[in-house]
């Protein structure tokens, strides 16, 4: 969409106002089809500024910062941070609290959140990680989110990712997410892998249809039938590998998987069923290490 189309788009009936600010479905639909088109972001930014929405200024500042160098770039980045802080009620809503507490880390790109990490900073934290994930996925600022990382979720009774997985599924995931990491913690300093429960993740496949990178760290995992046509990079860090998990990795439904990394904790070995061949013999897996 070129700049000379801004006036036409802004006059259309489908432009709408939300509690978080202004939005224009035509511009956003164009960006969903071509999320790396800088020109479209700039045109959308012009339209947003014409509507008095600070996201438009944020787009302009971030674009200028990406082109600047030295002191000018540093000054523009400071202005970006100040703008987000000033308008955090609109740009973040209820996400502002975990962001301020550093339990929500965000990478912004041309006015929108491109990457996010959610996780408890301390074990006595009261952050509801699954609720924060739900809020994030529903927020207009995360309309074009590409990467989601989840750290420590719970402390009592083990670190369990089931509610986070369900939050992503119930939010219908995101057609823009290309990278997902469940289990971003420092082991064994912060947490043991054996105290972390990934559980069933197969519901994520339909929710994240364009996933290209999947990283999982934890135990009690059920991969199900891996149906991720665009997956290119898969990493599993776990203590034990049930035969069913190895078979899921060995025969993915999605073609074109070029990297598979499966790592078991040293000294714990690999689990296999009684009377069945060892898991490492379950089938040929290029690049699989146990």
N, C-alpha and C positions, 0 to 999 in steps of 0.2 A: 504494500500500500504506500503510495507516494505522498509527499507532504501536501500536494495540491488537492488531495482527496479529504483532508481533515475537515473542511467546512461541510462537505457533503455528509460525512459520517456523523458529525456532531449534530446535524439537523434531523437525523433519522429517529423514528419513534422508538427504536429498540434501545436507545441509550437510557440508562437507568441510574438511580441513586440508591446506595445502600448505606446502612449505619456506619460502615467502615470508610465510606467515601464514594466517589463517583466510579462508574465502570461503563465500558462500552463493549458489548458482546462481539461486535464485528472486529474490532482491533484484537480482542483476546482470542477469537477463533483463528485469526490470521497467525498470531504468535504460537498457538498450539500446533498449527501445521508446520511452522518454521520457527522454532524457538530461538534460533541463533541469528535471526534477522535483526541486526542492530537498527536499521532504518525504520522498521516498524515500531520498535520501542521508542525511537525518537519522535515519530509521528504521534504515537499514543501519548507520549509525554507532553507534546504541544497541546493536544486536546485536553488532557487532564489539567494543565496549567490554565487553559482558557475557562475551565470549570471551577477554578479556585481550589483544586485538589493538590495538596503538598507532594503527593507521589510524583506529579509531573516535574516538580523542581528536583526531587530526588533522582529521577531518571537523568535529567540534564546534568546534575552535579557529578553523578557517577560516571557518565560518559566522558565528561571533561577530565575527570581524574584519571581515567584509563588512558587518555592521550597525553597527559602532562608528565613532567619529570621533576625531580629534585624538590625544591622548596614549594613550588607551585602545586605539585602532586600532594605533598604532605598537608598543605593548607586546605586543599579541596577535600581530602579524606577527613580532616577535622570537621569541616563544614557538613559533610555527609553524616558523621556521627552526631553532631549537634542537631541536625534536622530530624534525625530519627528519634532522638531523645525528646525534642520539642513536641513532636507529633506522635509520640508512642501510643497515645490513646487510640488514634486512628489507624496507625500503621501496624500496631501489635495487639491492641485490645487487652484481653486478659492474659495474653502471652508476655506482657510487659514485666510481670512479677518474676517468673522463672528466668527471664532474660536478665533482669537486674541482679538476680541472685546467682548468675552464672551457671544455672542449671539448664539453660537453653542457650546454645551457641548458634549464631546465625551468620551465614554468608549472603550478602546482598549483591544482586546483579541487576543494574539498570532498573531500580525501583522495586524489585521483587526479591523474595527469599529464594536463593538457588540451592543452598545446602543448609541442613539443620542437624544439630545433635541435641538429644534430650537425655537427661540422666541425673540421678541423685548425686549431689556433690558430697554429702555426708550421709552416713548410715541412719542418723536420727532425723534426716530431712523429712518433711511432710509432703513433698512434691508427689502429686498423683501423675505418674509418668504416662499411663495409658490415656488419661483424660487430656493431658497436654498434647499428646500425639493427635488425638481426635480434634482438638481445637485448632491445632496447627494445620491439619489437612483441610479443614473447613474454612480457613481464613483466606480472604482475597490476596493477602500479601504472599501466600504460598501457592498461588495459582499455577506457577511454573516451576515448582520444586523438582529438582533433579536428584538430590541425594539426601537420604535419611539415615542417621546413625542413632542407635539407642544404647545408652550406658546402663548403669545399675538401676534396677526397677524397684526391688524390694529387699529388705534385710531380714525380716522375721520369716522363718520357715523356708528360707532359700530364695534365690533370685529367680523369679518366675516371669517368663515373657508371654505367657498365654493371653493375658488381658491386652497387652500391646498388640499382639497379632490380631486379636479380635477387633481391636479399635481400628486397625488399618483396614480390615475386611469390611467392617460395618460402615466405615466412611467411604467404602468403595474405592479405597486406595487412591491412586492418582495415575492418570495416563501419561504423566510427565516424568515420574520417578524412574530413574535408570540404575540407581545404586542403593542397596539396603544392607545395613550392618546391624545385626542384633547380637549384643554381647560385648560392647566396647568398654572393657574394664581391664585393669592391670592385674594379671594373675602371676604368681599367687599372692602378691603384696596386698591387693584390695580384696580379692575373692578367689576361691577355688573353682575351677571349672565344674567339678563334681557337685558343687552347691548351686549350680545354675541349671534351670530347666527350660529348654526350648519348646518341648512338646510338639504338637502337630503344626506344621507350617504350610501344608498343601493349599489351604484356603487363600494364601497370599498370591498364588500363581495367577488366578483370574483377576484379583484386585490390582495387580501390578503387571499388566500385559507387556510392557516395554522394558522390563527389568533386564539389564545387561550385566550387572555385577551383584552377586549375593554372597555375603560373608556371615557365617554363623559361628558363635563361640559358646559352648555349653554342652550339657548332657541331656538325656531323656528326649532324644529327638526322633520325630516321625516325619520323614520327608514326603512320604506318599509317592505318587507318580509325578515326577518332575515334568511339568508342562510349561516351559518357558522358552518359546521359540527364539527370542532374541538374546538369551543368556550367553555370555562370552567368558565370564570369569566367576568361578565358584570356589569358595574356601570354607572348609569346615575344620574347626579346632575343637577337639573333644577328648574325653578320657577313654571311652570305649566305643567300638564301632559294631553295632549289631549287624548281622548279615543283611537284614532288610534295608538298612541304610546304605550299605555298600552296593547292593543291587540297584537301588534307586539312583545312585551316582553313576553306576556303570552303564545304565541304559536310560539316559535322559530322553524325554520326548522332544525337547527342543534341539534342533540341529545347529551345528556350528560352534559348539562349546570348545574353546581352544585352550582353556586353562582349568585344571581341576586340582585343588590342593586339599588333602585330607590329612590332618595331623593328629596323632594320638599322643597323650601325655606319656613321657618317658617312664618306663617301669610298669605301666599298667596293661600293656599288651593290647590285643584285639580280640573282642568276643566273637564266638561262633557257636552255632547250634550243635548240640550233641549229635554225632553221626553225620554231620554235614561237612563238606570240605572247608578248610580254613577260609576266613573272609577274604584274605588276600588272593585266594584262588577262585573267587566267585565269578570272575569274568575279566576279560582284558579291559583295562582302563588306562588310556594314554595319559601319562603325567600324574597318575595317582600314587601318592606315597603314604605309607602307613608306618 
